[in-house]
Amino acid sequence: MLKIRSAKCPWASVGAAGALVMLVTAVHVFMVPILPSSLDFSGARRSVHHRPRNVLPGAGVVDSRLRARFPADSYEAVTFRAAPWKAEIGRWLAGCHAESSAVNITEAIGTKRCEKDCSGNGVCNYDLGECRCFHGYAGKGCERVLKLECNLPSSPEWPVGPWIVSICPAQCDTTRTMCFCGPGTKYPDRPVAEACGFKTIVPAKPDDPKLTDWTTPDPDVFTTNSSKLGWCNVDPEDAYSSKVKFKEECHCKYDGLWGQFCETHVECICINQCSGHGHCRGGFCQCDSGYFGIDCSIPSAYSVAYEWPSWLQAPVNLPDLKNLSNIPINVNAVVEKKRPLIYVYDLPAEFDSHLLEGRHYKLECVNRIYDEKNRTIWTRQLYGAQMALYESILASPHRTLNGDEADYFYVPVLDSCLITRSDDAPHLQMPEDLRLRSYHTLEYYRKAYDHIAQRYPYWNRTSGRDHIWFFSWDEGACYAPKEIWNSMMLVHWGNTNTKHEKSTTAYWADNWDDIPLDRRGNHPCFDPRKDLVLPAWKEPNPGAIWLKLWARPRINRTTLFYFNGNLGPAYEEGRREDTYSMGIRQKLAAEFGSTPNKQGKLGRQHTANVTVTYVKSEMYYEELASSIFCGVLPGDGWSGRMEDSMLQGCIPVIIQDGIFLPYENVLNYNSFAVRIEEDEIPNLMRVLQGINDTQIDFMLGNVRQIWQRFFYRDTMLLEAERQKKLFAEEEAAWSVEVSKLEDGDDVFATFIQRMIRWLPAAAAGVASGGARGHAAVPACGLLNLNAQHNVHVIHQRLQELKSSSSSPAKPPQQQSRRTPPPPPPPPAASSPSSTVTTGAMPPSASCFQSQLDHSMAMTAAAESAPPCDGFGGGRPQLDLKEFLQQIGVLGEDDGGAAGKHHGPQGVGEDDGEVADAFGFGGGNSNAAEFDWDALAADMSDIAAGGHGGGGALGVNGAFHMDDLDQFGCVPIPVWDI
């Protein structure tokens, strides 16, 4: 029987409170483990399967107490960790981020062997028991050697074949499509790349460039005659001392070689340099025995546990599984982590490792290479951000191997490598892709989607809404395949297409306008409700860091406005296309150009303290740091000007309508940047001169506070640690300076904060393939482990709750609620093997009832109310709205309709009021009895995949128990179970 205790509260609150208590009780009963894992180290509980959800911020109801505690400033920003965030996001981070508690995650350690141990030509994935073969090898055991030709088919006109990057008149390595001098030469491993192996056409005029005759190989590169321009037999010592001649068109373009004559073998670039558990072979990590993954960071059961990476180390010593005669099927280690948890797919090598291993230019798509002493050289490759983020995620404590516990799923396709390699070898040609790199890239992403959707269960749970893809090229995710558009897109180009509806690049091969709609769909390039713009890569400049250019005071900033970059066809060395930069840079130069164009003219409004020039300057960073405002304008899509401005402490002036900059949908740009509409370019100086000194100082101050959020410090520190192990006594200047940057959050920290706050749009009941709906801003505790649940388990445990509902409450133990209960004793091992099993028996429903009675009383004595075993201390917290919507109790954000069993319809209001009635399983606040059979039927339907309509409790907001006092009821009544 269900009875309502009398209290001076409105019936709406009574019904809501009772509903909340029922569901909180049920959830916490369901949360305890049912079966122990086969090998759980550390004795923590194993979590159940769940459906991770990731909802947009910014819409819905913000908890009124957070609004009062963290009011927005006059710029409508709320500060969190020294950064001005959009108010609703800043409030949540400031009020709730610190409350996220560590959780115990069960990580599965792989035990499956691979066929033929991959024949020494690949790495075994011990989770799947499948080989990941090196470039040029295939087969289940990597036993098959591929023949990847360097040259296209020859013809009388093209004896070696038409030009292609991999073209080779010498010895072709058909596993990597790379060209070398080959057998019979003194230096057979010396590259003969591109123009090196062909005749050079002598220019008719001294100032004309040299051209290459791609139809005629140059036999002199193989000569031993010191008077000819040789290469393959030239001794470096003789060449350096000018005793012999050599062909200047020959270079060391391939990774792993150093010196004018490639005489020194050096470290290649690999993801995280194989994490200390492998060897980098040209971009592909050849892992040590017992390790796997793109960076060899995943241990198998055959590795030594104490050598595991820090993100996977369990809190207790683990046995050495190498010596076990019988490895169990499941080996699990319980690791303490903080959410959000990110699962990284170990994709087939064609999507990442092969693209690195097969690249023909060592600087392409990577953020570093190594010199003759194996010291790090950071590149100026703007596309290096993709590698930087990938490395940070892989080495982060937010990473998990447990997809059932993950909040997000990262799909690591390296498009920055793919696009630069498109058409660079016959096996990467684009004959069917309209000769567009954009279309070629789309098809690669679609193949990756097919792979994860078919091979893993995670995509179909949310139609990919909790998946993350990085599109790093010029126009970002404009050419993302339609199948993955539900996911979160990480980009550098936030074009919402509200103004610029078509492709904005002037480079024809990247244009996406002609991609068929049945492949691309009709989505925009960027959706600020779900996507995120990340900063481009910028190399660490030790001089700039040492000088603290970002902190230069205003008195030393004498230039009002500064922009340096390509200004289009009217200027020397300018891009010829009128469509370059969508004409925006050209408009700026026409008004304020400070350097004469081809006709000798300056801008119409040029003035002394405004610099708009195309002339490259060796003092570029110094000039930025000497300016108050700096222009941020597009190029072929995005450019790196926003990052340049922030890193040198200059206020960004953004001129690109409808196109978001890094973090612009989460940080409050009004606090540190200025936006000018494209049509207002002629009025630019009047706008800037109208900003008063107080505003300027305020914005400069914010730039100084957040500049590191545009800097990939985390990946630099990872590399610094690796370098210190090699050069302990002589640390590089960049490492010294970056290591001093202890305060402030960088790109990766900002990304993680954003992901913590990104909550489930799927809860809005969006149909598969549709746009995301708005969801309510949650209260604290949404990402607490206690919010993880599984409807299958809930359905299974309902009968336990029902059968125990009439049990009398046991007297509570006298124990402080802030003191965690002692751990339960582990049960006996299930077998005499090395399997270790630990776990807790579920606490009774009556104990929960007693605890809830204390918690709901809202009196001073309630603060010391003891918890039930298994709670871990503290009041239970969960995202009730998400839970109610998932199980069909709560209607959609508009109030919803009656539930499956036709409970009374709720009336949801924007201010978070509770509906007049509660319809769950046919029950409501006026019912004499709660219909357990209807409740079980609801859960059975949901467990089977059905969702018989929304429920009747119309609440626009998410609640936990501490929120209940906002209804003004003391005490808040509870239902007797």
N, C-alpha and C positions, 0 to 999 in steps of 0.2 A: 504494500500500500504506500502511496506517496502522499505525504501530508505537508502542508505549508505552515510554518510557525508564524504566529502573529507578529507583526512589526508595523511601525509607522512609515510605510514605504508605499509608493504607487505600485499597482499590480504589474505595470510594465517592467519595473525594476525587479520585482519578485520573479516574474517569469524569466527574465534575462539572467538573473543571478542563478536561479536553479538550473537553467540550461548550461550555463558556464560551468557550474560545479559538476554536473553530470558528465560533461564532456572532458573537463580537466581530469576528473577521477578516472574516466575510461581510458583516456590517452596514457596516463601514467601507469595504469595497470598493464596496458598493452606494450609499453616501452621496454619492459624487462625481457631478457633473453629467454628463448624457448629451448634452444639446443646449443650446447657449447660447440665451438669450433674444434677441429681435430688437433690443432696445435696452437694454442693461444698463450703467448708469453706475456707476463706481467699481471695476469689475473683480472684485467678489466673486462667489462661486458662487451659482447659483440653486438653491434647494432643491426637492426633489421633493414631490409630493403626499403627504399623509399623513392619517391619521385621528386627530385630536386626542382625547385621553382625559382625563377628569377624575374622579379617584377620591376617595372619602371618606377623611378621615383617621380616626384613632382606633381602627382595628381592625387586627389582625395583629401582625406582629413588628417591634419597634423595634430598630434596629441596636444591638448590645450596647455598642459603643464610644461611641455617643451617650449611652446610658444612664449610662455611667460618667463621661463628661465633663460631663454636665448632669443631675445628680441633682435630683429633686423636693424641694421644701422641705416643711415640716410640714403645709402646706395642700394638698399634692399639686400644686403649680404649678412650672413652669419659666419663668424670666424671659427675655424677648426684647424688646429695645428698650424697657426699663423697664416692660413690661406682664407681668402674671402670666397665662400661657397654660395650658391643660390640658397635662399633662405631655408626652404623646406629640407634640403639635403644637409646643409650645415647644422640645422637644429638636431636632426637625427644623429649625425656623426658626433656632434658635441655632447649630446645627452646619452647616447647609447653605445657608441663605438667602444668605449673603455669597459663597458659591462659585458662584452662578449667573453665567455669563459672558454678555457681549453676543453677539448673533447678527446676522448679516447677512440681512435680509429683502428679498426682491424685491417691491416695490410696483408694481402695474400702474396706469398713468396713462391715463385714459379718452380715447378719440379719436372716439367716435361722435356725429355731429351729430343734432339732433332736427328733426322735421318742423316747417316754418314757423318754426323757432327759437322755438317755443312761443308765437308771436303776441304776445310781450310780456306774456302773461298767466300765465307760469309759469317754471320753472327747468329747464333741460335736464340730465338725468343722462347725462354723457358716457360712463359705463361701459356703460349699457344702451341709450343712444340713445332714451330715453323722457322725455317731459315730466312734470314734477311741477307740476300746475296750482294756481293760487291758489284760495282759497275762492270758489265761485260760477262756476268755469270748468271746462270739460271738453273732451274730444276729444284725439286724438293730438297735435294741435298747439295745444291749449288754445284752439281757435277758437270753441268753442261757449259762449255765455253762458247760465248756468242762471237760472231764476227760482225762488228760494227764498222762499216767502211768509213774512211775519211773523205773519200771523193765521190762526187756525183758521177753518173755514167758519162763516159768520154764520147767524143765525136771527132770528126776531122777538124772541126773548128776549135774544139776544146780537147786537146790531147790528154790532159789530166782531168778533164771535166770542168764545168762552169765554176766560177768562184763560189766558195763557201768558206766560212771561218776555219773549218777543219781541213781545208785543202792541203794535200801532201804530195810533193814530188819525191819524197824520200821514204823512210820506213814508217808505216802506219801502225800504231798500237791499236789493234782492232777491239780491244776491251774498253778503251777510253776515247777512241777517235782523236788521238793526239799524234803529232808528227815528230819523229826523231831522226838523228843522223843514221843510226842503225849499224848493223854488223859491217865490218870492214873498214870502219873509221876509227880514229884514235879516241874519240869521245862519242861513243854510240848513244849515250843518253842525253846528248845535247839537243834541245828542241830546234826544229826547222819550221817555225811557225809562220804562216801566211807569206808576206812578201820576201822573207828570208830566202826561200827556195826558188824564186823566180827572177827573171831578168828585170833589171831596172832600166826604164826609158830615160835617157838623159834629157833634161829640159832644154828647150830652144833658147830660153832666156835665163840669165843667172838667177833672177828672183822667182822664177816659176817653180812650182813644187815638182818633186820627182814623182813619176808614175810607175806603175808595175805592169809588166806584160804577163798577164795570167795565162797566156797560151804557151809560154816558153820557159821551161825550167832552166835554172842557172847551174851548170855543172861546176862552176868555180867554187861553190860552197864546199865541195868535197876535195878541192885541190890541196896538194902539199907544196905547191909553188909559192914561196914567200912573197913573190912580187904581185901575186893576184889576190883579189879580195876573197879570202877563204873564210871558213867557219868550223867545219867538223873536225879538222885536223890541226887547228891553231892552238898552240900552247899559250895559256894565259900569261905566263911569265914573259914570253917573247912579245906578245901583243902589248902588254903594259909597258915594256921597255922599247916599243916601236921598232922591234927587229923584223916584224912581219906585218902585213896588211890584213885587215879583216873587214867583212861586210857590215856596215853600220846598220843596215835594216834588220839584222838578226838580234834578237833579244831573248831574255829569260822570262817569257810570259807566263809559264806554268808555275803553279804553286810548288813549294818545296825545294826550289833552287834559288841560289843567290850568287851575285857577282856578274860582271859584264859577260863572262863566258860560262856562266852557270856552274862554276867550279866548286861551289860549296852547297852541300845538302843541308837544308834547314827544316825546322818544324813546319808542317803544313797547318792550315787552319781547319779546325773541327769544332763542332758544338761543344762548349765547355772543355775543350781539349781532352775529351774522353774521360774526364773526371778522375784522373789518376788511376784508372782501371783499364787502360787500353793504349793503343798506338794509332796515331792519325795517319792514314794512308791517302793523302791527296784530298781529304774532305770527308772520308768515310772512316768511322771509328772501328778499328779491329780490336774487339774487346778481349780482355783477359778471360781465361776460363772461369765460368761461373757468373759472368756479368753480361748484360745486354742492354739494349736501348740505344737511341741515336747517339747518346753521349756516355754510354757504358755506366750509367748511374743506377741501373736496376740490378740488384743482386738476385741470384737464384738460390735455391736451397743448397747448392753445391759450393757456395762461397763461404768465407769466414765471416761470421756475424759481426765481430768487433771492427771489421773494416768497412762496414756499410756506411753509405753517405749520411751526413748529419740529419737530413730531412726524413730519414727512414730509421733512425736508431731508436730502438725500444728502450724503455727506462730500466730494464733489467738485463743482466748478462744472458746471452743466448748460447745454447750448446753449439759446438762445431758440427754441423750437419754433414760435412764432407766425409766423415768416418762412419756415418750410419750405414748399416748393411741394407736397411729397408727404409727408403725415403717415403714418408706418408704422402697420400694423394694431395692433401691440403696442409700447407705450412703457413701459419699466420703469426704475425707479430703485432701487438697492440702498441700504437704510437700515439703520444699526446700531440695534438695539433690545434690550430685555431682556424676557424672558418673565415673566408670561404675556402672550400677545398676544390682543387682543380685537377681533373683527370686529363692527362695528355695522351692522346692516341699514339701508339707506336705504329705509324703508317708504313706501308711498303716503301722501300728505299727510293722508288722512282719519284716520290713527291718531295723528298728532301735530300737525303745523303747522296744520291746519284747526281742531283743537280749541283751539289757542291764538288763532288769528286770529279765530275766531267767538265768543269768550267775551264775555258781556254785562256782567261785572263785572271791572274791571281787576285786582282783588286775588285773583281766583280762581286757584288751582293754580299760582301763581308765587311766587318768593321775593323779588322786588324789583319796583319801578316807578321812575319818574323824575319829579323835580319840575320846576318852571318853569325851572330853570337846567340841567336834564338831569343833576342829581346823583342818586346812588343813594339810594333809600329802601328799606331792607330790610323785608319784611313779617313778620308773626307767623303766617303761613300754615303750619301744621304739615305740610301736604302738599308743601311746597316742596322736600323732600328728593329727590323724584323728578327734578326739574329740576336740582338741584345735582349729583347723581351723573351724570346724563346729560351735563352740561357737562364734568365732570371727565374722563369716559371719552373724549369726543370730542377733548379737548385734550391727552390724555395720550400720552407716548411708548410706552405699552403698546397703543395703538390700531394696527391694521393694516388695510389695504385688501385684503390677500391672504388670502382665506378658506381657501386650501389650507394656509397656514402657521398659521392661528389656533388657539389653544387653547380659546377660548370665543367664543360668538356672542351678542351682546346684541340683544334684540328690543324696541325703544323705543316701546311703546304707552303713551300718557300717560293712565292710568286716572284720575288725580286730576282731570284736566280733563274727561274723559268723564263721570264720575259727577256732577260739579257741573253739567254741561250737559245731562244726561239730561232730556228733556221740556222744554227751555228754548226750543225752536223746533219748528215742525211737522215739519221733516225729521229731527229727533232724537227723535221721539215713540216711545213704547214700547207700542203697542197689542197686540203679540203677545208681549210679554215679561212677562206676569203683573203688569205695572205695577211691576216690581221693577228698581231700578237695578243690583242685583247681577246679575240675569239679562241685562240689557241689556249690561253690561260683559263678561260671559262671552262673549256672542256676538261682541263686537268682538275679543276675544283669539282666538277661534276663527277669525274671518276673517283675522286676522294670521297665524295658524298655517297656514291654507290657502294664503295667499300665499307664505310662505317655503318651505313644503314642495313647492309646485308649481313655483316659479320658480327655486329655488336647490338645489344638490346637497347642501348641508351637513347638513340635518336628518336625512336618511335614513341617513347614515353611522353615526350613533350613536343613532338614534331620539330625538334631541333632548337627550341627556344632557349635552352640552356647551353647551347653550343657557341663557340667563339671561333671566328675565322679572321685572319689578318690579310688584308689587301693593301700592300705597301706601295704599289706603283702610282703613277702620276694622278690617275683619276679614281683611285680607291676601288670601291665595290660597285662602280657603275656597271661593270660587266659580270657581276656575280650571277651564277645560274639561278634560275627561279626556284629551284628545289630547296635552296639553303637560305632564302631571304628571311625566313622567320628568325634566323639566328642573329647573334650580335656580331656586327662587323667592326673590326678595328681598322682604321684607315688614317691617312694623312690628309685626305681631301673630303671635307664635309659638305658636299654640294647637295642641297635639298631639292634642287631642280625647280624651285619656286620662281626663279628668274631665268637662270641659264638651263634650259630644258634639254639641250642636246650636248653632245660631246664637246668639251672645252679645250681639248688638246689640239695643237697645230701640227702634230706629228701623225701622219696618215695611218701608220701601222698600229697605233694605239687607239684610233677612233673606234667607238663602239656603236655608232648610229646604225650601221648596217647589220649588226648581229640579229639573226632571226628572233622574233618574239617568242617562238616556241622553245627557244633555248634560254633567253635572258628573262623573258617576262616583261612586265611594264613597271618595274619598281624604280624608285628614285635611287640616286647614288648613295644617299645617306638619310637615315631616319633618326633624328635626335632623341626620339623616345626610347630607342633601344641600342643605338650604336655609339661609338666613342672615337673621337679623333685623338690620336696620339702624336706627340712631337716627333719630328724627324731626327735622325742621328746627327750628332755633332761631336767631333773628336774632342778629347780633353786637351785643352791648351794650358799647359802648366804656367806659362807666363801670365795669361789672363787671370787664372785662378790666384796666382801669387799677388798680382796687382789688385785683385778684387775689383775688376772693372764694373761689375754689377752694382757695387756699392759707391761708385764715384759720386760725390755730392753735386747738387744742382749748380753750385757756383762754378764748377769746372765744366759744365755742359753749355757751351757757347753757341752751338748750332741749334736752331729752332727745329728744323726738320731735315731728315737725312734718308736718302735712298740711293743705293748703288746696285746696278744690275742691268741686264739686257733691256734696251728700250725700243727694240723693234727696227723695222727697215729704214727709218729716217736717219739712223745713226750708223757710224762705222762699226763693223763687226756685229751688227744687229741681225736678229732673226728676220728672214725675208718675208715670212707669212704675216699678212695683216691680221689674221685671227690669233696670232700669238698673244697670250695673256688676255684673250678676249678683248684686246684693244685698250685695256685699262692702263698698262704702263705707258702706252703711247699717248694717252690723254694726259697723264700726269706730266710727261716730258714736254708736251706741247705747251702746257701752262707754266711749268716751273723749272724746265731744263736749265742746268747751270753749266753745261758743256755744249759747245756748238754742235749742231747736227751736220749732215752732209752738205747742207746749203749754207752753213756758217751762222745759223740763227740760234739764239737762245730762246728759252721759253718766254711766253708773253708776259708772265708775271715774275720773272726771275728776280731774286733779291739776294743780298749778301749773306744772310744767315740761313739760307735754304740750299741744300745740296741735293740735286737730282742728276746723276751722272751714270754713264756706262763704263767709265774708265776704271779698270781694276786698280786697287790700291793695296800696297803692302802694309799699310796702316789701317786696314779696313776695320778691325775690331777696336782699335784706338779711336777711330772716327765715330763709330757707333757709340762708344762710351763717352764721347764728347758732345752728344746730342741729347736733346730732351725728348723729341718725338722721332720715331723711325717708321718708315713705310713698310707695310705688309701687303704685298700685291701678288697675284698669281703669276705663274709661268705657263708651262704645259701642264695644267692642273696646279698642284700645290708647289710651293717653293719653301726654302728654309729660312725665310726672312723673319717669321715670328720667333723662331728659336734664337736667331741672331740678336734680335731686339732684347729679348728677355735675358739672355746670358750676359749681355753687356749693360743691363740696367736701364734700357731705354723704353719709354712708353710706346707700345705698339699703336700704330694708326692703320686700321684695317680697311681696305677698300676692295671688297668683293661681296656683292650682294647675294644673300641667301646661301652663303657658304660658311660653314662653321670652321673655327680654328681649334687647336688642341684644348680639350676640356671645356669648350665654350657652352656646352649644354649642362655642365655641372658647376663650374666655377663662375663667380659673378664678374663678368668682364668689365662692367661699369666701374669696378673698383680699381682697375689698373690698365685699361685700354680705351681707345677711342675708335668708334666706327663712323666712317664717312660713306654715304651712298655714292655710287659711281657717278650719278648725274650731278653730284655736288662737288666734284673735283675742282672746278674753278673757284669755289668758295672755301677751299681747304684752309688757306692761311687765315682767313677771317675766323673760321671756327676755332683753330688752334690758339689764335691770339685772344679769343674770347674766354678761354679757360683761365680762371684766376689762379693766383699763386698757391692758395690753400689747396685747391683741387690738384694742382700739379704735384705739390709736395706729398699729398696723400697717395696719389697714384704711383709716384716714384718709390714711396715707402713700401707699397704693396709689391711692386716689382722686385724690390730687394728681398722681400720675405719669401717669395715663391719661385725665384728663378731656378732653383734646383729641380722643381717639378717639370722642367723642360730639359733635364740632363739625365742621361742614363748612368747614374753613379753606381747602381747595384752591379751591373755587369762589369764595370771597370774595377770595382773592389774585388770581384771574383777573380778577375785576371791578375790583379795586384797580388793576391794571395798565392796564386800559382807562380808568379814571377819571383816572389820572395823566397820560395823554396829553391829556385835555381840560382838566384843572385842575392843571397842573404846579406852580404856585406856591401853591396853596391845597388841600392834601390834607385829605380828610375825616377826622374824628376816628376813625371806625371803621376806616378804612384804615390810619391810623397805628398804632393799637393791635393790629390783627390782624397787621400786618406785623412786629411785634415778637415774635410767637409763632414763633420759629425752631426751638425744641426741641420734640420730641414729635410723634407721628404722629397724623393726623386720621382722619376717617371713610374717606376715599378710600384713604389709605395702608394702613389696617387691612383694607379690602376687598381690596386688591391682595395683601397678605400672605396673606390667607385663600385667595385664588384660586391663588396659587403653591403652596399646600399641598394644594389640592383635586385629587385625582388620580383616574385613571379607574376608575369603578365598572363601566364596560362590560367591563373586563378580567376581571371575575368570571363572564362568560359569561351574563349575565342575558338572558332572552328579551325581545323587544320588548314594551313595555308593562308589564313586570313590575316588582317592586320591586328596588331596587338591592341587590346583595349586598355583603358586607364584603370589603375588599381589604387586602392587606398594606401596611404603612407602608414606603415606599421608602427606599433609601439615597440619599446625595447624588448629584446628577448626573441625576436623573430628568428634569428639565426642560432639560437641556443640549440644544443643537441636535442633537448627535449621536444623540439618541434618536429623531429624526424619521425615519421610514422608510415605505416603501410596498411592499406585497407584490407589486404588479405589476412594479415595478422590480426587486425582489429576484429574482422569477422570471426576469425577462429577463437578469439578470446572473449567474445561477447557472452558466450554461455557460462564462462567462468565467473564473469562479473554478475550475471543474472543469478547464478546459484549461490553466490556469496553475499548478495545484496541484503539479505535479512539477518546476516550474522551480527551479533552484538559487538559494539565497539570495545576494543581492549583498552585498559588504562594506559595512557601514554607513558613512555619512559621519561624519567627526569633527566633531560639532556638539553643543553643549549642548542637551538636550531642553527646556530652558526658553526657548530662543531660537527664535522662530518661523522657519520656513524662508522663503527669499525667494519672493515671488510669482512664479508662472510667467508667461512672456511671453504676451501675448494673441495669438490667432490672427488671421489677416487678416479684414477686414470681409467679410461675405457679399455685400454689394452696394455700389455707389458712392454710395448715399444716405447720410443722416446716421445710419444705424444703427451703433451701437457694440456690438461683441460681445466679451466677455472670458470666460475660463474656464480651468480646469486640466484636463489630461489625467489620467485615473485612475492612481494609483500601482499598481504590480504587486503581485500576491499574494505574491510572494517577498519583497518589501520588508516587507510586513506581517508575514510569518512571522519575519523577522529581528528586527523591532521587538518582536513579541510574546514572542519568546524572551528578549530582554533584560528586558522588563517583568515576565515571569512568574518570573524567577530570584530575585527578592526579596533580592538582595544589595546591598551598598553600591555596587558598581560599576554596578548596574542603574539607579541614580538618574540617571546621566549618559548612559544609552543614548539614541542619537539617534532622533528620530522619522522616519517616512516623510514625503515631501512630501504636502501635503494635510491633515496632521493638525493643523497650527497649534500644535504643541507640547503637551506634557502627555499624560497617559495617557487613552486613550479611555474615555468614560463613557457608559453608557446604562442605561435601565431594562430589565434583561434579563428580568425576570419578565413585564413587559408585552409585550416582543417575543416571548418564548417562547409566551405564551398566544395572542397574535394569530396566530402561524403554526402553532399546533397542536402545539407541542412540549411545553408545560407543561400539566399537568392543572389542574383547578380547585383551590381552596384546601384541599379535603379530601384531596388527594393525586392525584386524577385517575384516569383509566383508561388502558389501553393505547392507544397512538397508532394512527393510520390503518393503518400497516403492522405493527401488533402488536409493538412493542418491549416489553420487559419492564416490568411495572407498577412504578411508583415508590411509595415510602413516605414521604410528607411529614410532618414533625413540626412542632409549634408553635415549637420553639426554633430553627428554621431549618436543621436537619440536611439533608444532601443524600441523595437516594434512592440505593439500592444499584446502580441501573443507569440507563442513559441510552437512551431509545428515540426516535430521531429518524430518519426515513427508514429504519427497520429496523435501525439501527446500535446497538451498545451497547459497553460497555467491554471485553467479551470477544471482540468480533468481530475477525476477521483483516483484514477490509476494510470500509471505509465504503461503504454503498450509495448512490452518487451518483444513480442512476436513481430510487431510492425517494424521495430527498430532492427531486429535481426534480418527481416526481409529486405529492408533498405540496404543494410550492409552486404547482404548476399548479392543483391543486384549490382552494387558497386564493385564488389570483388570480382564479379563475372564480367565486368567491363561496361555495364550499363550505367546510366545516369538519368534517372527518371524525372528530371526536372529540378529546378531550384527549390530550396526549402522556403520557409516562411519567416525566418528571423532576419528582418531587414536592417542590417547594421552597416553603415558606411565607415568602416574603421576596423582595426585589429586590436584585440584585447589580450591582456594577461591578468592574473588575479589582482595585482596591485592597482589595476585601473578601476576596479569595481567601486571604489569609494567616490568616484566622480558623480554617481547617481544621488549622493547625499543621504544614503541610508546607513544609520548606525544603530544597531547592528544590521548587516545585510543578512536576510534569512537564507536558509539553505533547505533543500529538500532532504527529508530522511530517505535513506535508500532501504 
